[in-house]
Amino acid sequence: MDFIEKKINELMENQTHMLEAIIYLDERLKQVEDETVDNQKSEVKDIFESQAMLDEIIVKNSDDILVMKKSKQDNDVAIKKLDAKIDEINRELEMTRKEINDKDEIKDKEETTNTRPKSIQLLNPLKCKLCDKSFHRFADLENHIKSDHEKHQEFKCDMCGKCFVLNWS
């Protein structure tokens, strides 16, 4: 935005200088009329050529100003659209936050109403140091060590007489 305004000011300043140049050329033209006819013809010709060039520059600068104003208007429209999109995203974000909070409240309520303790399941699995098997519950790791790595058998079945590491009765 500042760039466009700076450019417009710069173009306006150029136009002012050009107008001053035209005024100077007009004054010079009056001086030339007092000189000899031959000199007048050549100087008048130069002045008209210069003035024609200045007129072209003024027209071009005016066109540039119009283009810049149009660009500024287009930018303003784009900014309004982006602002609307940001507002929409913020509304969606707020709704999502509310949904998450509602779900957390329901989960908290469920956790407080459920009084029966659950088996603790770890996020990071425990590894057996003897064989590198992984277990999510400590009790499973203990059972694995007793059944796979300890050689003694502690429990005897009353029905068949076999000995076992774990008591499953």
LINTA-V122947 format. One record per residue. N is the residue number from 1. D_FIRST is the distance of its C-alpha to the first C-alpha in Angstrom with 1 decimal. Layout:
# LINTA-V122947
n,d_first
N,D_FIRST
N,D_FIRST
This chain:
# LINTA-V122947
n,d_first
1,0.0
2,3.8
3,5.4
4,5.3
5,6.4
6,8.6
7,10.0
8,10.8
9,12.5
10,14.2
11,15.5
12,16.7
13,18.4
14,20.0
15,21.2
16,22.8
17,24.5
18,25.8
19,27.1
20,28.9
21,30.3
22,31.6
23,33.2
24,34.7
25,36.0
26,37.5
27,39.3
28,40.5
29,41.7
30,43.8
31,45.3
32,46.1
33,48.1
34,50.5
35,51.3
36,53.6
37,53.1
38,52.7
39,50.0
40,48.3
41,48.2
42,46.5
43,44.0
44,43.2
45,42.6
46,40.2
47,38.4
48,37.9
49,36.7
50,34.2
51,33.1
52,32.8
53,30.6
54,28.4
55,28.3
56,27.2
57,24.3
58,23.3
59,23.4
60,21.4
61,18.7
62,18.8
63,18.5
64,15.5
65,13.7
66,14.9
67,13.8
68,10.2
69,10.4
70,12.2
71,9.8
72,7.1
73,10.3
74,11.4
75,8.5
76,9.3
77,12.8
78,12.6
79,11.2
80,14.1
81,16.5
82,15.7
83,16.2
84,19.5
85,20.6
86,20.1
87,22.2
88,24.8
89,25.1
90,25.5
91,28.2
92,30.0
93,29.9
94,31.4
95,34.0
96,34.9
97,35.3
98,37.5
99,39.6
100,40.0
101,41.1
102,43.5
103,45.0
104,45.4
105,47.1
106,49.4
107,50.2
108,50.9
109,53.1
110,55.0
111,55.5
112,56.9
113,59.2
114,60.6
115,63.2
116,64.9
117,63.8
118,62.5
119,63.2
120,60.6
121,58.6
122,56.8
123,53.3
124,54.3
125,57.7
126,60.7
127,62.4
128,66.2
129,67.0
130,70.0
131,68.6
132,64.8
133,64.7
134,61.9
135,62.4
136,60.0
137,62.7
138,64.9
139,68.0
140,67.5
141,67.4
142,70.6
143,72.4
144,71.4
145,72.8
146,76.0
147,76.6
148,75.6
149,76.2
150,78.9
151,82.4
152,84.4
153,85.0
154,85.2
155,85.8
156,88.9
157,89.0
158,91.9
159,92.4
160,92.3
161,92.7
162,89.7
163,87.7
164,83.8
165,81.1
166,79.4
167,81.1
168,80.0
169,82.7
